[in-house]
């Protein structure tokens, strides 16, 4: 779950609803953490509207990839809201 007010991602058990854990990307999430999606490999993708980036994490919360804001021109990201991951795990 995206908890933008506390600048973190929180994980709950989907069956019992019990708390499993949290990560906050070393405090680099903004208050505009928007969406979370999962790819077929179980990786966690988040969009951060304020910092103009989409990030990929492993299940332990370690940052693996950041897309934006350094990309310019075609394919650049400006304040991403929602996004999609296709069947080939492409953003």
Backbone as a printed PyTorch tensor [residue, N CA C, xyz], in Angstrom:
tensor([[[  0.8430,  -1.1590,   0.0000],
         [  0.0000,   0.0000,   0.0000],
         [  0.8990,   1.2360,   0.0000]],

        [[  0.5430,   2.2140,  -0.8320],
         [  1.2680,   3.4810,  -0.8370],
         [  0.7440,   4.3340,   0.3170]],

        [[  1.5990,   4.6480,   1.2460],
         [  1.2520,   5.5040,   2.3860],
         [  1.9770,   6.8290,   2.1780]],

        [[  1.4090,   7.6800,   1.3300],
         [  2.1040,   8.9180,   0.9670],
         [  2.2350,   9.8780,   2.1350]],

        [[  1.2880,   9.8630,   3.0570],
         [  1.3690,  10.7540,   4.2130],
         [  2.5830,  10.4930,   5.0790]],

        [[  3.0040,   9.2200,   5.1320],
         [  4.1910,   8.8460,   5.9080],
         [  5.3820,   8.5180,   5.0200]],

        [[  5.2340,   8.7710,   3.7180],
         [  6.3220,   8.6000,   2.7450],
         [  6.9240,   7.2020,   2.7870]],

        [[  6.0510,   6.1870,   2.6350],
         [  6.5290,   4.8120,   2.7100],
         [  5.5830,   3.8630,   1.9780]],

        [[  6.0500,   2.6470,   1.7870],
         [  5.2450,   1.5520,   1.2710],
         [  5.0250,   0.5960,   2.4330]],

        [[  3.7870,   0.1760,   2.6350],
         [  3.4440,  -0.7290,   3.7280],
         [  2.8920,  -2.0170,   3.1270]],

        [[  3.3200,  -3.1500,   3.6620],
         [  2.8720,  -4.4440,   3.1620],
         [  2.0140,  -5.1450,   4.2160]],

        [[  0.8720,  -5.6700,   3.7510],
         [ -0.0430,  -6.4290,   4.5920],
         [ -0.3100,  -7.7840,   3.9520]],

        [[ -0.6090,  -8.7810,   4.7520],
         [ -1.0010, -10.0860,   4.2480],
         [ -2.3610,  -9.9490,   3.5840]],

        [[ -2.4850, -10.4110,   2.3380],
         [ -3.7380, -10.2200,   1.5980],
         [ -4.8780, -11.0790,   2.1220]],

        [[ -4.5860, -12.1260,   2.8720],
         [ -5.6350, -12.9870,   3.4220],
         [ -6.0670, -12.5400,   4.8180]],

        [[ -5.0980, -12.3570,   5.7010],
         [ -5.4230, -12.0360,   7.0930],
         [ -5.4730, -10.5440,   7.3710]],

        [[ -4.8200,  -9.7470,   6.5240],
         [ -4.7490,  -8.3080,   6.7660],
         [ -3.6860,  -7.9200,   7.7780]],

        [[ -2.8970,  -8.8960,   8.2230],
         [ -1.8810,  -8.5940,   9.2330],
         [ -0.7050,  -7.8330,   8.6120]],

        [[ -0.1140,  -6.9750,   9.4120],
         [  1.0190,  -6.1460,   9.0070],
         [  2.2390,  -7.0190,   8.7540]],

        [[  2.9180,  -6.8340,   7.6170],
         [  4.1080,  -7.6140,   7.2870],
         [  5.3890,  -6.7890,   7.3050]],

        [[  5.2900,  -5.5110,   6.9700],
         [  6.4980,  -4.7050,   6.9590],
         [  6.3060,  -3.4000,   6.2200]],

        [[  7.3880,  -2.6220,   6.1790],
         [  7.3580,  -1.3240,   5.5240],
         [  8.7380,  -0.9910,   4.9900]],

        [[  8.7950,  -0.1520,   3.9810],
         [ 10.0660,   0.4290,   3.5690],
         [  9.8140,   1.8340,   3.0660]],

        [[ 10.8400,   2.6750,   3.1900],
         [ 10.6630,   4.0770,   2.8190],
         [ 11.7470,   4.5820,   1.8840]],

        [[ 12.4900,   3.6910,   1.2400],
         [ 13.4960,   4.1080,   0.2650],
         [ 14.4510,   5.1290,   0.8740]],

        [[ 14.8910,   4.8760,   2.0690],
         [ 15.8410,   5.7510,   2.7800],
         [ 15.3420,   7.1840,   2.8820]],

        [[ 14.0300,   7.3440,   2.9890],
         [ 13.4410,   8.6650,   3.1490],
         [ 13.3070,   9.4490,   1.8620]],

        [[ 13.5020,   8.7900,   0.7100],
         [ 13.4620,   9.5060,  -0.5600],
         [ 12.0790,   9.5740,  -1.1950]],

        [[ 11.0800,   8.9650,  -0.6060],
         [  9.7280,   9.1120,  -1.1280],
         [  9.2020,  10.4780,  -0.7340]],

        [[  8.3890,  11.0340,  -1.5930],
         [  7.7620,  12.3150,  -1.2680],
         [  6.3740,  12.0480,  -0.7030]],

        [[  5.6940,  13.0930,  -0.3340],
         [  4.3150,  12.9740,   0.1250],
         [  3.3850,  12.6970,  -1.0520]],

        [[  3.9280,  12.6150,  -2.2550],
         [  3.1270,  12.3310,  -3.4330],
         [  3.4690,  10.9770,  -4.0440]],

        [[  3.7740,  10.0050,  -3.1980],
         [  3.9180,   8.6250,  -3.6410],
         [  2.5400,   8.2050,  -4.1320]],

        [[  2.4110,   7.9010,  -5.4150],
         [  1.0970,   7.7440,  -6.0180],
         [  0.5970,   6.3090,  -6.1090]],

        [[  1.2660,   5.5030,  -6.9030],
         [  0.7580,   4.1720,  -7.2340],
         [  1.8170,   3.1140,  -7.0310]],

        [[  1.3450,   1.8900,  -6.8120],
         [  2.2130,   0.7290,  -6.7030],
         [  1.6780,  -0.3360,  -7.6460]],

        [[  2.5830,  -0.9390,  -8.3970],
         [  2.2360,  -2.0730,  -9.2460],
         [  3.2910,  -3.1480,  -9.0490]],

        [[  2.9240,  -4.3780,  -9.3670],
         [  3.8380,  -5.5090,  -9.2540],
         [  4.0030,  -6.1310, -10.6290]],

        [[  5.2260,  -6.5180, -10.9840],
         [  5.4230,  -7.2030, -12.2570],
         [  5.3670,  -8.7090, -12.0180]],

        [[  5.4830,  -9.4910, -13.0910],
         [  5.3460, -10.9470, -12.9720],
         [  6.4800, -11.5820, -12.1820]],

        [[  7.5770, -10.8580, -11.9960],
         [  8.6930, -11.3540, -11.1970],
         [  8.5560, -11.0350,  -9.7200]],

        [[  7.4550, -10.3580,  -9.3480],
         [  7.2350, -10.0080,  -7.9530],
         [  7.9150,  -8.7190,  -7.5290]],

        [[  8.4780,  -7.9780,  -8.4850],
         [  9.1140,  -6.7050,  -8.1560],
         [  8.0500,  -5.6320,  -7.9490]],

        [[  8.3650,  -4.6720,  -7.1100],
         [  7.4510,  -3.5960,  -6.7300],
         [  7.8470,  -2.3360,  -7.4790]],

        [[  6.8980,  -1.7240,  -8.1780],
         [  7.1190,  -0.4790,  -8.9090],
         [  6.2770,   0.6120,  -8.2750]],

        [[  6.8500,   1.7860,  -8.0560],
         [  6.1190,   2.9080,  -7.4600],
         [  6.2850,   4.1550,  -8.3200]],

        [[  5.2720,   5.0190,  -8.2900],
         [  5.4080,   6.3190,  -8.9600],
         [  5.4580,   7.4120,  -7.8980]],

        [[  6.3470,   8.3560,  -8.1100],
         [  6.5370,   9.4710,  -7.1970],
         [  6.3100,  10.7600,  -7.9870]],

        [[  5.1390,  11.3450,  -7.8040],
         [  4.7060,  12.5140,  -8.5650],
         [  5.6400,  13.7020,  -8.3660]],

        [[  6.0160,  13.9900,  -7.1360],
         [  6.8330,  15.1650,  -6.8300],
         [  8.2480,  15.0600,  -7.3830]],

        [[  8.8640,  13.8890,  -7.2480],
         [ 10.2430,  13.7160,  -7.7030],
         [ 10.3310,  13.2590,  -9.1580]],

        [[  9.1880,  13.1760,  -9.8530],
         [  9.1300,  12.8460, -11.2880],
         [  9.8860,  11.5650, -11.6140]],

        [[  9.5460,  10.4750, -10.9110],
         [ 10.2420,   9.2200, -11.1730],
         [  9.3530,   8.0230, -10.8820]],

        [[  9.7070,   6.9270, -11.5070],
         [  9.1260,   5.6150, -11.2310],
         [ 10.2850,   4.7510, -10.7740]],

        [[ 10.0720,   3.9770,  -9.6950],
         [ 11.1650,   3.1850,  -9.1320],
         [ 10.7680,   1.7240,  -9.0050]],

        [[ 11.7500,   0.8590,  -9.1490],
         [ 11.5620,  -0.5880,  -9.0300],
         [ 12.3270,  -1.0830,  -7.8050]],

        [[ 11.6470,  -1.8920,  -6.9780],
         [ 12.2280,  -2.4400,  -5.7520],
         [ 12.0820,  -3.9540,  -5.7350]],

        [[ 12.9710,  -4.6340,  -5.0220],
         [ 12.7620,  -6.0610,  -4.7980],
         [ 11.8250,  -6.2330,  -3.6090]],

        [[ 11.4870,  -7.4580,  -3.2900],
         [ 10.5110,  -7.7120,  -2.2260],
         [ 11.0090,  -7.3150,  -0.8400]],

        [[ 12.3150,  -7.0870,  -0.6970],
         [ 12.8760,  -6.6290,   0.5760],
         [ 12.8910,  -5.1100,   0.6900]],

        [[ 12.4980,  -4.4300,  -0.3930],
         [ 12.4750,  -2.9690,  -0.3760],
         [ 13.7440,  -2.3110,  -0.8590]],

        [[ 14.6680,  -3.0920,  -1.4200],
         [ 15.9050,  -2.5060,  -1.9520],
         [ 15.6370,  -1.9110,  -3.3300]],

        [[ 16.0840,  -0.6740,  -3.5350],
         [ 15.9120,   0.0050,  -4.8070],
         [ 16.7730,  -0.6580,  -5.8690]],

        [[ 16.1600,  -0.9990,  -7.0130],
         [ 16.8740,  -1.6330,  -8.1080],
         [ 17.0360,  -0.7130,  -9.3110]],

        [[ 15.9980,   0.0530,  -9.6310],
         [ 15.9950,   0.8820, -10.8310],
         [ 15.1920,   2.1480, -10.5980]],

        [[ 15.6590,   3.2530, -11.1530],
         [ 14.9010,   4.5080, -11.1550],
         [ 14.7710,   4.9830, -12.5970]],

        [[ 13.5480,   5.3290, -12.9950],
         [ 13.2890,   5.8960, -14.3090],
         [ 12.8540,   7.3340, -14.0930]],

        [[ 13.6120,   8.2860, -14.6760],
         [ 13.3490,   9.7050, -14.4720],
         [ 14.0810,  10.1880, -13.2410]],

        [[ 14.1560,  11.4340, -12.9770],
         [ 13.7930,  12.5380, -13.8550],
         [ 14.9100,  12.9380, -14.8080]],

        [[ 16.0190,  12.2040, -14.7980],
         [ 17.1560,  12.6220, -15.6230],
         [ 16.9340,  12.3820, -17.1120]],

        [[ 15.9300,  11.5670, -17.4610],
         [ 15.6210,  11.3280, -18.8650],
         [ 14.9690,  12.5810, -19.4320]],

        [[ 15.4370,  13.0460, -20.5880],
         [ 14.8520,  14.2390, -21.2050],
         [ 14.3700,  13.9080, -22.6100]],

        [[ 13.5260,  14.7630, -23.1500],
         [ 13.0120,  14.5700, -24.4960],
         [ 11.9720,  13.4690, -24.5460]],

        [[ 11.8600,  12.8090, -25.7070],
         [ 10.8830,  11.7410, -25.8730],
         [ 11.1470,  10.6420, -24.8510]],

        [[ 10.1260,  10.2130, -24.1630],
         [ 10.2730,   9.1960, -23.1390],
         [ 10.5430,   9.7550, -21.7600]],

        [[ 10.5870,  11.0750, -21.6330],
         [ 10.8300,  11.6800, -20.3240],
         [  9.6020,  11.5220, -19.4350]],

        [[  9.8040,  11.6500, -18.1550],
         [  8.7230,  11.5460, -17.1840],
         [  8.5860,  12.8800, -16.4790]],

        [[  7.3920,  13.4110, -16.5010],
         [  7.1170,  14.6570, -15.7950],
         [  5.9560,  14.4500, -14.8600]],

        [[  6.2110,  14.3330, -13.5850],
         [  5.1670,  14.1410, -12.5730],
         [  4.2800,  12.9450, -12.8880]],

        [[  4.8340,  11.7180, -12.8450],
         [  4.0500,  10.5350, -13.1920],
         [  2.9290,  10.2860, -12.1940]],

        [[  1.8210,   9.8830, -12.7300],
         [  0.6760,   9.5270, -11.8940],
         [  0.5950,   8.0070, -11.9280]],

        [[ -0.3640,   7.4540, -12.5980],
         [ -0.4540,   6.0060, -12.7060],
         [  0.3910,   5.5260, -13.8850]],

        [[  0.6670,   4.2400, -13.9330],
         [  1.4830,   3.6540, -14.9820],
         [  1.1040,   2.1920, -15.0880]],

        [[  1.6740,   1.4980, -16.0600],
         [  1.3650,   0.0810, -16.2540],
         [  2.6460,  -0.6970, -16.5270]],

        [[  2.6130,  -1.9760, -16.1840],
         [  3.6750,  -2.9110, -16.4820],
         [  3.0630,  -3.9480, -17.4180]],

        [[  3.6800,  -4.1700, -18.6070],
         [  3.0940,  -5.1130, -19.5510],
         [  3.5170,  -6.5460, -19.2450]],

        [[  3.0700,  -7.4810, -20.0650],
         [  3.3470,  -8.8980, -19.8510],
         [  4.8090,  -9.2720, -19.9480]],

        [[  5.6110,  -8.3780, -20.5370],
         [  7.0610,  -8.5960, -20.6230],
         [  7.8240,  -7.8120, -19.5620]],

        [[  7.0970,  -7.3030, -18.5780],
         [  7.6500,  -6.4990, -17.4690],
         [  8.2670,  -5.1740, -17.9310]],

        [[  7.7410,  -4.6450, -19.0230],
         [  8.1560,  -3.3270, -19.4840],
         [  7.2710,  -2.2700, -18.8500]],

        [[  7.8700,  -1.1510, -18.4740],
         [  7.1620,  -0.0260, -17.8890],
         [  6.4280,   0.7080, -18.9910]]])
